[in-house]
């Protein structure tokens, strides 16, 4: 394990980071500090006593928090546009970075719920997030991109996310739903690793019918594409 570096060495690197990246780091640090240290670390800048009065929000279930994130996203809470020019056309707004950080947190929590066997809850959270990604690709005003408006610009660790989603879907969906949904999510979010994703889906399928449904969905998609080419 590397020894802790001097703060004066680390600080210049932090200054190069975006607000979203810094919030992500702070969130990880917050999870590690002891309860009695919170006031010492944050009390000077954060009104902890006032926030404690509304702490009931933190007591919401994971689904409740994800539903609030979904609602806030649809209300445009994270939509942070700026005037685009040749110098900033590759920039990402703070609102978009914050949204991406929040989405990654919810994906991580859904993965953890799935690994605990809480598949109903995990599936709801996953589906709320997939819906937001679909809306971003439909160019709804959820997040702002200076260049191409597409959800692929928001990085997610799909090799971690997809197996957990597939496992929760397998535990909660019938074969008729499982196969087409698996193929749809892979085509939308992980086409570059399509074969790997399909193998992961077959591996976690709960029944032979679900595995066959994946194969049937692939066949149907192939036939649909061939028919479209013949037109």
C-alpha positions as a LaTeX table, in Angstrom:
\begin{tabular}{lrrr}
\hline
Residue & $x$ (\AA) & $y$ (\AA) & $z$ (\AA) \\
\hline
Unk1 & 0.00 & 0.00 & 0.00 \\
Unk2 & 1.36 & 3.43 & $-0.96$ \\
Unk3 & 1.99 & 5.80 & 1.96 \\
Unk4 & $-0.08$ & 8.97 & 2.13 \\
Unk5 & 1.47 & 11.79 & 0.12 \\
Unk6 & 1.98 & 15.28 & 1.44 \\
Unk7 & $-1.12$ & 17.44 & 0.89 \\
Unk8 & 0.90 & 20.05 & $-1.00$ \\
Unk9 & 1.73 & 17.37 & $-3.55$ \\
Unk10 & $-1.88$ & 16.21 & $-3.98$ \\
Unk11 & $-3.60$ & 19.61 & $-3.94$ \\
Unk12 & $-2.37$ & 20.84 & $-7.38$ \\
Unk13 & $-3.85$ & 17.72 & $-9.01$ \\
Unk14 & $-7.20$ & 18.31 & $-7.32$ \\
Unk15 & $-7.28$ & 21.86 & $-8.65$ \\
Unk16 & $-7.26$ & 20.44 & $-12.18$ \\
Unk17 & $-10.43$ & 18.44 & $-11.58$ \\
Unk18 & $-14.01$ & 19.40 & $-12.30$ \\
Unk19 & $-16.62$ & 20.03 & $-9.64$ \\
Unk20 & $-18.24$ & 16.70 & $-10.44$ \\
Unk21 & $-14.99$ & 14.80 & $-10.02$ \\
Unk22 & $-14.27$ & 16.54 & $-6.72$ \\
Unk23 & $-17.77$ & 15.74 & $-5.44$ \\
Unk24 & $-17.26$ & 12.11 & $-6.36$ \\
Unk25 & $-13.99$ & 12.04 & $-4.39$ \\
Unk26 & $-15.62$ & 13.82 & $-1.46$ \\
Unk27 & $-18.44$ & 11.29 & $-1.47$ \\
Unk28 & $-16.01$ & 8.42 & $-1.17$ \\
Unk29 & $-14.10$ & 10.19 & 1.60 \\
Unk30 & $-17.35$ & 10.97 & 3.45 \\
Unk31 & $-18.23$ & 7.27 & 3.49 \\
Unk32 & $-14.89$ & 6.49 & 5.15 \\
Unk33 & $-14.69$ & 9.07 & 7.93 \\
Unk34 & $-16.05$ & 8.26 & 11.39 \\
Unk35 & $-19.30$ & 9.87 & 12.57 \\
Unk36 & $-17.52$ & 11.93 & 15.21 \\
Unk37 & $-15.20$ & 13.41 & 12.55 \\
Unk38 & $-17.95$ & 14.70 & 10.23 \\
Unk39 & $-18.54$ & 17.98 & 12.06 \\
Unk40 & $-14.81$ & 18.65 & 12.32 \\
Unk41 & $-14.31$ & 18.07 & 8.59 \\
Unk42 & $-17.46$ & 19.69 & 7.16 \\
Unk43 & $-18.96$ & 21.82 & 9.93 \\
Unk44 & $-17.23$ & 25.03 & 8.81 \\
Unk45 & $-18.80$ & 24.93 & 5.34 \\
Unk46 & $-21.93$ & 22.76 & 5.60 \\
Unk47 & $-24.96$ & 23.62 & 7.84 \\
Unk48 & $-25.02$ & 20.16 & 9.40 \\
Unk49 & $-27.45$ & 21.04 & 12.21 \\
Unk50 & $-30.02$ & 22.39 & 9.74 \\
Unk51 & $-29.56$ & 19.44 & 7.43 \\
Unk52 & $-30.14$ & 17.06 & 10.33 \\
Unk53 & $-33.71$ & 18.36 & 10.55 \\
Unk54 & $-34.42$ & 17.13 & 7.04 \\
Unk55 & $-32.43$ & 13.91 & 7.41 \\
Unk56 & $-35.61$ & 11.89 & 6.89 \\
Unk57 & $-34.89$ & 12.25 & 3.16 \\
Unk58 & $-31.80$ & 10.13 & 3.67 \\
Unk59 & $-34.02$ & 7.44 & 5.16 \\
Unk60 & $-35.77$ & 6.83 & 1.85 \\
Unk61 & $-35.33$ & 3.46 & 0.27 \\
Unk62 & $-32.94$ & 3.04 & $-2.63$ \\
Unk63 & $-35.93$ & 2.94 & $-4.97$ \\
Unk64 & $-37.30$ & 6.14 & $-3.44$ \\
Unk65 & $-33.99$ & 7.93 & $-3.95$ \\
Unk66 & $-33.71$ & 6.64 & $-7.51$ \\
Unk67 & $-37.25$ & 7.81 & $-8.24$ \\
Unk68 & $-36.35$ & 11.25 & $-6.93$ \\
Unk69 & $-33.24$ & 11.31 & $-9.14$ \\
Unk70 & $-35.39$ & 10.30 & $-12.11$ \\
Unk71 & $-37.92$ & 13.04 & $-11.32$ \\
Unk72 & $-35.22$ & 15.68 & $-10.82$ \\
Unk73 & $-33.62$ & 14.68 & $-14.11$ \\
Unk74 & $-36.90$ & 15.03 & $-16.00$ \\
Unk75 & $-37.42$ & 18.46 & $-14.42$ \\
Unk76 & $-34.11$ & 19.56 & $-15.92$ \\
Unk77 & $-32.35$ & 19.98 & $-12.60$ \\
Unk78 & $-29.04$ & 18.87 & $-14.15$ \\
Unk79 & $-29.49$ & 20.58 & $-17.51$ \\
Unk80 & $-26.61$ & 23.06 & $-17.56$ \\
Unk81 & $-26.19$ & 24.58 & $-21.03$ \\
Unk82 & $-23.57$ & 27.04 & $-22.24$ \\
Unk83 & $-22.84$ & 28.93 & $-25.45$ \\
Unk84 & $-20.81$ & 26.60 & $-27.67$ \\
Unk85 & $-17.87$ & 27.80 & $-29.73$ \\
Unk86 & $-14.77$ & 26.28 & $-31.31$ \\
Unk87 & $-12.86$ & 26.50 & $-28.03$ \\
Unk88 & $-15.36$ & 24.80 & $-25.73$ \\
Unk89 & $-17.06$ & 22.36 & $-28.12$ \\
Unk90 & $-15.51$ & 19.39 & $-26.30$ \\
Unk91 & $-16.28$ & 20.68 & $-22.80$ \\
Unk92 & $-18.78$ & 19.03 & $-20.47$ \\
Unk93 & $-20.90$ & 21.24 & $-18.25$ \\
Unk94 & $-20.83$ & 20.83 & $-14.48$ \\
Unk95 & $-24.49$ & 19.81 & $-14.50$ \\
Unk96 & $-23.76$ & 16.99 & $-16.93$ \\
Unk97 & $-20.76$ & 15.83 & $-14.91$ \\
Unk98 & $-22.82$ & 15.88 & $-11.72$ \\
Unk99 & $-25.58$ & 13.88 & $-13.40$ \\
Unk100 & $-23.06$ & 11.29 & $-14.56$ \\
Unk101 & $-21.60$ & 11.00 & $-11.06$ \\
Unk102 & $-25.08$ & 10.54 & $-9.57$ \\
Unk103 & $-26.02$ & 7.95 & $-12.18$ \\
Unk104 & $-22.84$ & 5.98 & $-11.46$ \\
Unk105 & $-23.63$ & 6.02 & $-7.74$ \\
Unk106 & $-27.13$ & 4.66 & $-8.39$ \\
Unk107 & $-25.75$ & 1.99 & $-10.72$ \\
Unk108 & $-23.25$ & 0.99 & $-8.00$ \\
Unk109 & $-26.03$ & 0.77 & $-5.41$ \\
Unk110 & $-28.23$ & $-1.26$ & $-7.75$ \\
Unk111 & $-25.34$ & $-3.65$ & $-8.36$ \\
Unk112 & $-24.86$ & $-4.01$ & $-4.60$ \\
Unk113 & $-28.60$ & $-4.67$ & $-4.13$ \\
Unk114 & $-28.48$ & $-7.30$ & $-6.86$ \\
Unk115 & $-25.49$ & $-9.00$ & $-5.26$ \\
Unk116 & $-27.43$ & $-9.12$ & $-1.97$ \\
Unk117 & $-30.27$ & $-10.87$ & $-3.77$ \\
Unk118 & $-32.59$ & $-7.85$ & $-3.60$ \\
Unk119 & $-33.52$ & $-8.30$ & $-7.24$ \\
Unk120 & $-36.90$ & $-6.57$ & $-7.31$ \\
Unk121 & $-35.44$ & $-3.37$ & $-5.86$ \\
Unk122 & $-32.32$ & $-3.57$ & $-8.02$ \\
Unk123 & $-34.34$ & $-4.06$ & $-11.20$ \\
Unk124 & $-36.52$ & $-1.01$ & $-10.52$ \\
Unk125 & $-33.45$ & 1.17 & $-10.05$ \\
Unk126 & $-31.76$ & $-0.21$ & $-13.16$ \\
Unk127 & $-34.87$ & 0.39 & $-15.26$ \\
Unk128 & $-35.21$ & 3.98 & $-14.02$ \\
Unk129 & $-31.62$ & 4.62 & $-15.09$ \\
Unk130 & $-32.06$ & 2.92 & $-18.49$ \\
Unk131 & $-35.12$ & 5.11 & $-19.05$ \\
Unk132 & $-33.08$ & 8.26 & $-18.42$ \\
Unk133 & $-30.38$ & 7.10 & $-20.82$ \\
Unk134 & $-33.02$ & 6.46 & $-23.48$ \\
Unk135 & $-34.45$ & 9.94 & $-22.93$ \\
Unk136 & $-30.99$ & 11.47 & $-23.28$ \\
Unk137 & $-30.59$ & 9.69 & $-26.62$ \\
Unk138 & $-34.02$ & 11.02 & $-27.60$ \\
Unk139 & $-32.55$ & 14.51 & $-26.98$ \\
Unk140 & $-34.75$ & 15.36 & $-24.03$ \\
Unk141 & $-33.43$ & 18.22 & $-21.87$ \\
Unk142 & $-31.87$ & 16.11 & $-19.13$ \\
Unk143 & $-28.17$ & 16.84 & $-19.62$ \\
Unk144 & $-26.33$ & 19.13 & $-22.03$ \\
Unk145 & $-23.65$ & 18.16 & $-24.52$ \\
Unk146 & $-21.77$ & 20.73 & $-26.58$ \\
Unk147 & $-21.07$ & 18.15 & $-29.28$ \\
Unk148 & $-23.01$ & 14.98 & $-30.11$ \\
Unk149 & $-26.03$ & 14.54 & $-27.86$ \\
Unk150 & $-25.71$ & 10.89 & $-26.86$ \\
Unk151 & $-25.61$ & 8.90 & $-23.65$ \\
Unk152 & $-22.43$ & 7.06 & $-24.68$ \\
Unk153 & $-20.54$ & 10.19 & $-23.63$ \\
Unk154 & $-21.37$ & 9.39 & $-20.00$ \\
Unk155 & $-18.97$ & 6.64 & $-18.96$ \\
Unk156 & $-20.30$ & 3.62 & $-17.10$ \\
Unk157 & $-18.56$ & 0.40 & $-16.11$ \\
Unk158 & $-20.87$ & $-1.88$ & $-18.06$ \\
Unk159 & $-18.77$ & $-4.96$ & $-17.36$ \\
Unk160 & $-19.79$ & $-4.44$ & $-13.74$ \\
Unk161 & $-23.31$ & $-3.14$ & $-14.31$ \\
Unk162 & $-24.70$ & $-5.49$ & $-16.95$ \\
Unk163 & $-24.12$ & $-8.88$ & $-15.24$ \\
Unk164 & $-25.86$ & $-7.56$ & $-12.12$ \\
Unk165 & $-28.76$ & $-6.17$ & $-14.16$ \\
Unk166 & $-29.07$ & $-9.44$ & $-16.08$ \\
Unk167 & $-29.10$ & $-11.40$ & $-12.80$ \\
Unk168 & $-31.89$ & $-9.26$ & $-11.34$ \\
Unk169 & $-33.84$ & $-9.39$ & $-14.59$ \\
Unk170 & $-33.49$ & $-13.18$ & $-14.67$ \\
Unk171 & $-34.81$ & $-13.39$ & $-11.10$ \\
Unk172 & $-37.86$ & $-11.19$ & $-11.75$ \\
Unk173 & $-38.89$ & $-11.49$ & $-15.42$ \\
Unk174 & $-40.44$ & $-14.25$ & $-17.49$ \\
Unk175 & $-38.68$ & $-15.58$ & $-20.58$ \\
Unk176 & $-40.79$ & $-13.50$ & $-22.98$ \\
Unk177 & $-39.53$ & $-10.34$ & $-21.30$ \\
Unk178 & $-36.01$ & $-11.50$ & $-20.53$ \\
Unk179 & $-34.75$ & $-12.27$ & $-24.04$ \\
Unk180 & $-35.81$ & $-9.10$ & $-25.89$ \\
Unk181 & $-34.86$ & $-6.86$ & $-22.97$ \\
Unk182 & $-31.37$ & $-8.36$ & $-22.75$ \\
Unk183 & $-30.74$ & $-7.82$ & $-26.45$ \\
Unk184 & $-32.16$ & $-4.28$ & $-26.36$ \\
Unk185 & $-29.89$ & $-3.16$ & $-23.51$ \\
Unk186 & $-26.81$ & $-4.74$ & $-25.06$ \\
Unk187 & $-27.51$ & $-3.16$ & $-28.46$ \\
Unk188 & $-28.07$ & 0.25 & $-26.86$ \\
Unk189 & $-25.24$ & 0.31 & $-24.35$ \\
Unk190 & $-22.66$ & $-2.42$ & $-24.99$ \\
Unk191 & $-22.68$ & $-3.25$ & $-28.69$ \\
Unk192 & $-18.89$ & $-3.27$ & $-28.83$ \\
Unk193 & $-18.86$ & $-6.17$ & $-26.34$ \\
Unk194 & $-22.03$ & $-7.80$ & $-27.67$ \\
Unk195 & $-20.83$ & $-11.41$ & $-27.57$ \\
Unk196 & $-19.48$ & $-11.01$ & $-24.04$ \\
Unk197 & $-22.72$ & $-9.42$ & $-22.87$ \\
Unk198 & $-24.82$ & $-12.20$ & $-24.39$ \\
Unk199 & $-22.61$ & $-14.80$ & $-22.73$ \\
Unk200 & $-23.06$ & $-13.03$ & $-19.39$ \\
Unk201 & $-26.82$ & $-12.99$ & $-19.88$ \\
Unk202 & $-26.98$ & $-16.71$ & $-20.69$ \\
Unk203 & $-24.77$ & $-17.46$ & $-17.67$ \\
Unk204 & $-27.15$ & $-15.83$ & $-15.19$ \\
Unk205 & $-30.42$ & $-16.92$ & $-16.83$ \\
Unk206 & $-32.61$ & $-18.61$ & $-14.23$ \\
Unk207 & $-34.24$ & $-21.10$ & $-16.61$ \\
Unk208 & $-33.65$ & $-22.87$ & $-19.89$ \\
Unk209 & $-36.60$ & $-20.91$ & $-21.25$ \\
Unk210 & $-34.82$ & $-17.63$ & $-20.55$ \\
Unk211 & $-31.66$ & $-18.83$ & $-22.27$ \\
Unk212 & $-33.69$ & $-19.92$ & $-25.28$ \\
Unk213 & $-35.46$ & $-16.56$ & $-25.26$ \\
Unk214 & $-32.10$ & $-14.83$ & $-25.67$ \\
Unk215 & $-31.34$ & $-17.00$ & $-28.70$ \\
Unk216 & $-34.81$ & $-16.37$ & $-30.11$ \\
Unk217 & $-34.38$ & $-12.61$ & $-29.70$ \\
Unk218 & $-31.06$ & $-12.75$ & $-31.58$ \\
Unk219 & $-32.67$ & $-14.76$ & $-34.40$ \\
Unk220 & $-35.61$ & $-12.37$ & $-34.61$ \\
Unk221 & $-33.29$ & $-9.36$ & $-34.72$ \\
Unk222 & $-31.17$ & $-10.94$ & $-37.44$ \\
Unk223 & $-34.25$ & $-11.71$ & $-39.54$ \\
Unk224 & $-35.57$ & $-8.19$ & $-39.05$ \\
Unk225 & $-32.31$ & $-6.68$ & $-40.29$ \\
Unk226 & $-32.19$ & $-8.98$ & $-43.32$ \\
Unk227 & $-35.76$ & $-8.06$ & $-44.21$ \\
Unk228 & $-34.92$ & $-4.36$ & $-43.95$ \\
Unk229 & $-31.94$ & $-4.77$ & $-46.30$ \\
Unk230 & $-34.12$ & $-6.47$ & $-48.93$ \\
Unk231 & $-36.49$ & $-3.51$ & $-49.13$ \\
\hline
\end{tabular}
